[in-house]
Amino acid sequence: MALQALRWQETDLAENADRLAVEVLNAESASWLQLLGAHDRTINVPFVHHAAPAHEASGAAPQGTLNDIADYYRRLEPGRLVITGAPGAGKTVLALQLMLVLHQRRSPGDAVPVRLSLSTFDTDRALEEWIARHLMTTYGVSEKAAHALVKDRRVLPVLDGLDEMDTTPQPGYTSRAAQALRALNAYQRGTAKGQLVLTCRSRAYEALLAVREWAHDAACIELVPLDAATAWDFLTDRVGDADRWRNVLDALASSPASPLATGLSTPWRLTLAATVYEQRAPRSGIYPRHPDDLLAPALNTPEAVGEHLLHLLIPAATEVSAAHRNHAPYDPERVRAWLTVLARYLDRNVIPGRPPGETPLPNTDIVLAELWPLAGYRRIRAVVTAVATAIALAVTAVGWFWNPDFPPALAVLVGSVMLGLRAWVRPDGAKRWSPMSSSRFSGGTHRMTKGAAVDFAVVFVGAFSFGFVVLGLYGWLIAGLHAQFAADFEIRLVHGLGLGTLFGLYLGAISFQEGHGHERKFTVPVLVGLTVGSLIFLSVLGGAFDFDHLPTTGLMDGLTHGLESGLKIGLWAGLGCGAVLAFYSGEAGWWYLALLLSTRRGSGRWLPLRLGRFLDWCTRTGLLRRAGVAYQFRHLELQDFLARRDDTLP
């Protein structure tokens, strides 16, 4: 009755939707502030509507602004909106503004706006499944509740970065972006299209329109570049001392077409300039940089203005940290070096050895569970095998010291070799109960390197219980049979078959459960079960158990001895299965540990040992932003700048 009540509670759509709305509002409010440079002043960016070739949404006005985006969206029928614009035009900020206002005006029964990064969308899977998994991994929604919310369309997907799904700036008909659009066009709610919000760069969306691919029944709007007057108004309202900015403001007013005005014509550049030049020294309160530097003769192109601001962003972010903590945990040069490694990895995103058909890794999302290819495919496999084998040898040595004939010692070695031989590891199929699975990577502050020990403890308790209860009763049965029929070889044969079958089914079921959906295949479970079962069978048949001392006086003596043997078998089952399954079920964590070991100083790809803590710090200081379980550079322009940065620059 309790379980049945829990199932009903998990599928209470209204309650789960309200709970999800609170979590999303808290998370996205923080993201909104980070994108605005830890300030609540926004730029009222204007936008214009572009009619689609066909299948146009009704209710779209010819133009609008950021401040009235929620009213603009509510007039659409159906509620489908595509936000386009140039790089830095403020597409993500506009989408977040829409989300937050919709949350504030949300009525019972309204869909909950949830932002998702389209670069992580696997086009070979169902859109609904991807959204539900995002709710589970990012906001801790139960599996039943997540699927129920998506099925009832209680979630309004805000899909950010259609242009980031492909490496080319002009995706074609066979691109991942085009496949995603076809999936979005099939997203229905009854007889009408399902609600959604989509962001994409104008150039990429125009390329998709050229191959006759677009979001059906959606209104497409494009953000307009800011003029000098808007930039002047924003800076006047945003900065603390307008007199320091007087020369810059006069230059914007007198020369609206100058390189400075053009370079500051996007909300991203304006926010970046205010962030860099409004930062004060933590102790003295002095401004270390003056806005007049923007008027230097060397900044004679809009690109030079942008490069200048990006050069100053990391030192300014370090000063922000120092102002809040009286000291900065990282110096600017290390921060720039570490972020450059990550930016170049995302920019390259070509890993030799990836199996055919494997989903491409995202080129904008830093997902800790999927970051291991950064250190090199072969190096990571070698380190994983070495670490797992070292632990396996330690467990094996202890096992053989106590009982040289017991088979789990050999099974541990088999498990370590299986772990190192995995061709490619993605955390999607990992079991959610496993501390080393993808759910553990949802926050950078988690100590994922300790997950293997937690995995081992969890599986040890389960395997010990399995061995004590099931195998203890099994041992009682064998001892009772031996008390009646003292035929050693026959009992050994039955015992070996029984233990081999039990352990084979146990490990096979675990490995099968690790897959999900179309990924569930019987090849690995059958191989695991047959391998371990055969090892145990041969070991028992060859004399792993001493049956000469089994009691032959009666069934009660057999019961006592059987329970004692079950306790011992449970201990070994916990050690053996715990070690093997800690390797197998926590594989994403092991490969992440190998990444940390492979990116030490001098490796050519140097990263901090406490990588999650560093990425959290970058998020707090405005260098990165969070998108679900992933980290992203605050703006793609920053990622591109670091990826192509010359190491000889001071």
RAPEKA-V633221 format. One line per field, one symbol per residue. ss: DSSP state (2 for helix, 1 for strand, 0 for the rest). phi: phi as a letter, one per 40 degrees, with the letter a starting at -180 (. if undefined). psi: psi as a letter, one per 30 degrees, with the letter a starting at -180 (. if undefined). Layout:
ss: ???
phi: ???
psi: ???
This chain:
ss: 02222222220022222222222222222222222000000000011111000001010000111222222222001001111110000022222222222222000000011111122200000022222222222220002222222220001111110222200000000002222222222001100110011111122222222200000001111110000222222222220002222222222222000022222000222222222220010000001000222220000002222222222222222222222220000002222222222222222200000000000000000102220222202222222222222222222222222200000222222222222200000022200000000222220000022222222222222222222222222222222222220002222222222222222222222222200022200222222222222222222220000000000000222222222222222222222222222222202222222222220000000000002222222222000111100111100222222220000000
phi: .cccccccccbcccccccccccccccccccccccccgfaccbbcccabcbcccafcccgcccaabdcbccccccccbccbbbbbicdgchccccccdcccccccccbdgccccbcbccccccccbcccccccccccccbgccccccccccccfcbccbcbgccccbcccbcbcccccccccccccccbbgcbcccabbbacdccccccccbgbaccfbcbbbccdcccccccccccccccbccccdccccccccbcbcdccccbcbdccccccccccccbccccgcccbbdccccccccbbcccccccccccccdcccccccccbgaccbcdccdcccccdcccccccfbbcgcccgcddccbbbcbdcbcdcdchccccccccccccccccccccccccccacbccddccccccccccccccabbccccccccccccccccbcccccccccccdcccccccccccccccccccccccccccccbcbccccccccccccccccccccccccccccagcccbcccdccccccccccccccccchcbcccbccbcicccccccccccccccccccccccccccccccbccccccccccccbcdgcgbcbccccccccccccccgcbbcbgcbbbcdaccccccccbcccccc
psi: eeeeeeeeefgjeeeeeeeeeeeeeeefeeeeeefghhkgklkiklllkkklelhkllgklflalefgeeeeeffkjlikkkjlllkgfgeeeeeeeeeeeeeegklkflkjkkkkjffgkjfflkeeeeeeeeeeeeggkleeeeeeeeeghgkjkjjkhefgflfkfikaegleeeeeeeeefgjljbflkkklkkkkkeeeeeeeefghkljkhkkklkkkkkleeeeeeeeefelejfefgeeeeeeeefifgleeeefggleeeeeeeeeeffklkeefgkjfkkffffgkffigleeeeeeeeeefeeeeeeeeeeffgflkfkleeeeeeefeeeeeeeeehjjkfkkkfkkkkkgfkjjefgfffefkeeeeeeeeeeeeeeeeeeeeeeefeejffkffeeeeeeeeeeeffkekkkfefkkffkfgafffgfkffkifffeeeeeeeeeeeeeeeeeedefeeeeeeeeeeefejhjeeeeeeeeeeeeeeeeeeeeeeeeefflkbffjlfeeeeeeeeeeeeeeeeeeefgfkjffgkkgfleeeeeeeeeeeeeeeeeeeeeeeeeefeeefheeeeeeeeeeffhlkfffiklleieeeeeeeeeefgellkibflklkekfeeeeeeegkkffk.
